[in-house]
Amino acid sequence: MGGGGFLMEPENLSLDQYVLDATGLKKPRVCFLPTASGDAQTFIERFYSSFGTLPCIPQHLSLFKPPATDLRSFVLEQDAIYVGGGNTRNLLALWREWGLDEILREAWQAGVVMAGLSAGSLCWFEEGVSDSVKAGDLLPISSLGFLQGSHCPHYDGEPGRRPAYHRFLQNGSLKAGYAADDGAALHFIGDEPWRAVSSRPSAKVYRVRWDGEKIEEIALETHRLSSSIAPSAN
């Protein structure tokens, strides 16, 4: 997701429900990884508040207070992994220190659904546009490489993202890839793009590349999801 989901659209959980539906299970186990936010308690609380209204078994994995000594078994027991936004650079450093990057790759190869927004979307690609490399600036960052090419989240949500992505593609700092607006998501099966979906009427996913003379930006057909309204906490 370029942006959206329960952290950005708590009144509309259609993208979150889509993640659960992708598991093919009636009540999947979904684990939230809030690493990029420093395991912010507010993010964790919002996760449980939102996913507690959906047909699933919600859990979270904190690397500051791990729920189990055997992280591998814990992760492989999940049906979906949902990564929150925040600092991509810190997320990658912590995952690698704990060996979670390789555990997640094993889980993905075993069929566990991997999802996320912002940093939680960028992390799956080879590289992309991030504001976590240098404070106050957008720069290329190398990531996990589960998916080939580059990625730019918040394509329409942050004014500097689109021109920065174009610039890095043009100067060869980044490979061709995909950009996603806030409220838009690209669904891969394995490492192949399969479907684009959105929670907002105008949100799109784009295939973007430098063709040697100009930026080629192709909007993918994007399916608008039916609105899933979060029940009132009252």
N, C-alpha and C positions, 0 to 999 in steps of 0.2 A: 504494500500500500504506500502510495506517495505520501499519504497522510490520511487521517480519519480514524475510524474505529472508535472504540469506547473512550479513548483518551482525548479525542478531538470532537467527536460527535456522540456524546452520551445519550442524546435524545433519539438517536438512530443507530441501531446495532445491526444493520443489514450486512455490513462487511464482516462483522464478528460471527454472525450466524452462518455466513458463507464459509468461513474457515471451519466451523463445526460440521457443516454439511459435506465438506470435502473429505472428511474422514470416512463417510459412508456408514457411520454408526448412529444409533438413536440417542445414546448418552455417552459421548466420548470423554476421555480424560484429557483436559487441556491444561498445559502448564505455562504460566506467564514468567518470562525472564526480564526483570526490570534492571538488568545490569547497567545499561546505558545511562540510566538516571541516578546511578549510585544506590540502587535499591530503594528509591524514594518511597516512603511509607504511604504518601498520598496516592501514588500510582498503584500500589498494591491494593489499597483499600478500594479504589475506583474499579480495579479489575474484579474483585470479589463482588462488589455492589452490582456491576453490570452483568457479569457472567453467572451470578447467582440467579438471574432472571431467565437464563437460557438453559436448554436441556443438555447439561454437561456436568462433569465432575471437575470443578476448578481447583488448581493447585498453583503454587508459585515456587520458584527456585531462587533463593538468595545465596550469593557467594560470600556474603558477609556473615550469614547465619545459615549454613547449609542444612537442608532437611534430612540429609542422610550422609553417612560416611562413604557410601558407594554411589557416587554420582551417575555412573554408567547405568546401573540397574534402574535407578530412579528415572532417568531420562528415557530409557528404552521401554519403560512401562507406560509412557504417555502415548496418546493418539495424535495429539497436536501440540506443537511448541509455538508460542506467541511471544515475539520479542518487542519490547517497548522502545520508545524513542529516547533520544538523549545524545550522549557523546560516543560516537562510533569508535574513535581511537581508544578510549578507555575500555569500551566493551570488548574490543579485539584483544587488548593487552591482558585483561582479566581472564577471558575465555582461554587464551593460550597458556597462561600461567597455571590454570587449573586443569588443562587438558580437555576443556569442554568443547573446543573447536572440533577435535577429532571424534568426541562422543556424539556431537550433533551430526557430523557427517555420517557416522555409522547409523544413527537413528534415521536420518533422511534416506539413506540407501535401503533401510529396512522398511520404508514406507510410512514413517511418521510424517504428518503434514507439518511443514515449516511455514510460518507466517510472521508478519510484523509490519510496523509502520516506521517511516523515517529511517533512523539508524537500524531499526529492525527489518527494514526492507533492503537497505544498502548493503548490509552485512553479508548477504548471500551471494553477491556478485563478485567478479574479479576485482572491480574497482569502481570508483564513482566520485561524485561531487559531495564534499563534506565541509561543515563549518567547525570540525573538531581538530583539525590539523594545526591551525593557528587561530588564536582568538580574534574574532572580528573579521575573518576572511574566509572565502570559499576556495578550497584547493582540492586537487585530486588526492584520493586515498586508496591504497590497496586493501582488499578485503579477503574473504574466505575462498571465493572462487568456486562455490558449488554451481553457480550459473555463469555462463560465459558472457564476456563483454562488460559494459559499464552501465551505471544506473544513476539517475538523478531524481530524488524524491522532491516533494513540494514544488513541482514544476510551475504551477500557477500560484502557489501560496506565498512564496517569498520572491520579491522582485528580482533579486540578483541571481537566482538559480538558473533560469533559462539562458541568459547571456553568458554566464560562467561555463555552463555545460557546452554551449556552442564554441566558446573560445578554446576550451581544452580539447575538443574534438578537432578543431581546425589546426591547432598547433601540434597535434599528435600526442598530447599528454594523456589522453584517454582513447580507448577503442570505441567503436560504435556500440550502441546499446539502447536502453529503454528509459524514457522519462515518464513519470506518473504524477498527475495532478493530485492535489488533496482530494480525498474521496474516491480515488480511482485505484484499482489494483490489477496486477497481471498474474494470472494463474498459470504456473508451469506444471507440466506432468513430466517427471524426471527433470531433464534440463531443456525441454522443448516448450516454448510458449504455446498455450492452448486457448486461452480465453481472457478477455479483458472485461472487467465488471466495474460498476460504480455505484456509490450511494447518493450521488448528486447529479442533477440533470445535465450539467455541462462538463463534468469531470471526464478526462480522457487519459488514455495511455498512448505514447508515441514511440515509434521506432525512429531513432535519430542517428545520422552519420554524416561525415564529411565526404563528399564525392570527388574531392580534388579541386573543385571550383566553388562550391557553395554547400551550405548545410541543407541536407535533405531530411525533412521532418514529416513523417507519415503518421497520421492519426489512425489508430487501430479501431475497428468496429468494437464499440464498448457497450455491453449489455447493462442496462439500468436495473438494479435490484429492487425488489419490492421493499418498501420501508418497513423496518422492524423497530417498533417503538418500545423503548425501555419502560416497563411499568413504573409507576411512581413509587418512591420509597415509602410514601405515606399510605 
